[in-house]
Amino acid sequence: MLVLTEVSKWYHGQSRIFENVSFEMKKGDFLYLVGGTGAGKSSLLRMIATEESPTSGQVSLFGYPLATVSESTLRAIRQSIGYVPQGTRLIPDLTVFDNVALSLSLAGHRVISAASKAKISELLNRLGLENKRDHLACMLSGGEAQRVAVARALVRTPELIIADEPTGAQDRDYTWSLMDLFLKANVGGAAVILATHDREIVRRVRKRSAVLRKGQVTLEDAACIY
Amino acid sequence: MYLLRLALRPWRVAPWSQIFSALAVGFLLLLAGFLFWMQDGLKTVVVRLKGEQVITAYLQPSIESEAVNRVLDDVRGVFGADAGVAVQLVDRAEFLAGLKGSYPELVRDLEDLGQQVSQVVPRYVSISGVFAANKLDAVRKVSGIESAEASGDRYRPIVGAFSALRWIARVIMVGICFALFTGLIHLSRLNGYLQRDALGILRLWGASSMSLLAPGLVSGLLVGALGGVLATSGWLSLGAALGRQVRSLSPILNHLPAFSAQMSWILFLIGGISGLLAGVFGSLSGIQLDRQEGGQG
């Protein structure tokens, strides 16, 4: 499903963020991406989410190399991804409900169907956002916005979930609610790659990890890395 | 629905930019419409001025008074049913009366000639209007006409001036259209920048090209259409008065056509289409900018 081959990234005038990163993920895999602040986790996830291109190397998603894929195929790939960016990036003009519904609509689902509305409501309920559904996204707290971003990513039942620090602004209860949702999606067949600083999560939910340190990625098995 | 809300974002965030742009579009459209009306109307005036002339046909001195009407009828027959052709006999008394104001002594001397004045002062038929060049020869062949001459090109300097005016009006129209479209494109780029964050998210979530273009299209269309409405209102409310004012400047301009209500709809359509096209350019540049910054297709 996801193949990184000798991928390197640096920005103009800066030193390399990471280099020669190679790993694969199959359907149903769960991978933590861990590393210190500034290690390049977000850059790596943005590349996988097709938001940026690698400076060198190749990223392939669902068997398609992103460098040469057609516009229509790229669009289809993006519709199969659920991305939770670090900055949430909700559309402030839209309500909570509409931000989540828009994701579903862009994935080709009919938003107006009762089943779709029920699915969105259920997700919002689980994340404690039922009272905020008609609030504009710009009126939410950081933690609420982050939960909306997760709901937006998961509502479209993606094949690949990319989450960048999705629990960073959450209390313990919501942290585990979110992890519950990710794990449930993973059990349902979605591959999940999740960047986190939270050692407790990594300790309690043992999964394979990719440790980003000094520009290199080391893959660790589900043994405790902390 | 979501895209429509996104399209309205510039109206929430930068309303005065949209409003003033719409006002500018309306004014420029109205000005362009007026210039188009004028240069198009002047074509009729120029054609008329080019063709309008005066033939002076001198009657033979020997023609008796009773035969003069026959000659007049024959001359009228040359022009047949030509509308707007005026045929007028100027007899000796009228001729002398016309000279008296400027040359009173000459007129007294001529009057003192008595019967011999018929040898000196001609009778002539004055034919004025717009007619073909071959009519002069036809008039010369009329029995009782001694000679005839045409004024020919008497309005040439005015025709030249009006032709130049038409060209200048067209150049200014092109300039106005260029300014209008440039202004709309810049506004659309501003609007595209205001919508950039949301468009980036939409692109990342797999939005189609049409979905990405839609907010910019609608934003541009709104401004262009509003400008078109303003131009239409201006045309319908001020057009008739403006047209009357221009036509009253000179008798020559009386042949300018009246302002037509149809033009107001054309102005509205041009405003809307310009806004739509500018919205496309603005959207494309916004998407391109987002791609360049992201470094991804």
Interface residues (C-beta under 8 A of the other chain):
Chain A: A49 T50 E51 E52 S53 L66 V69 E71 L74 R75 A76 I77 R78 Q79 I81 Y83 R89 I91 D93 L94 D98 A101 L102 S103 S105 L106 A107
Chain B: Y2 R5 L6 R9 R12 D197 A198 G200 I201 L202 R203 L204 W205 G206 A207 S208 S209 S211 G294 G295 Q296 G297
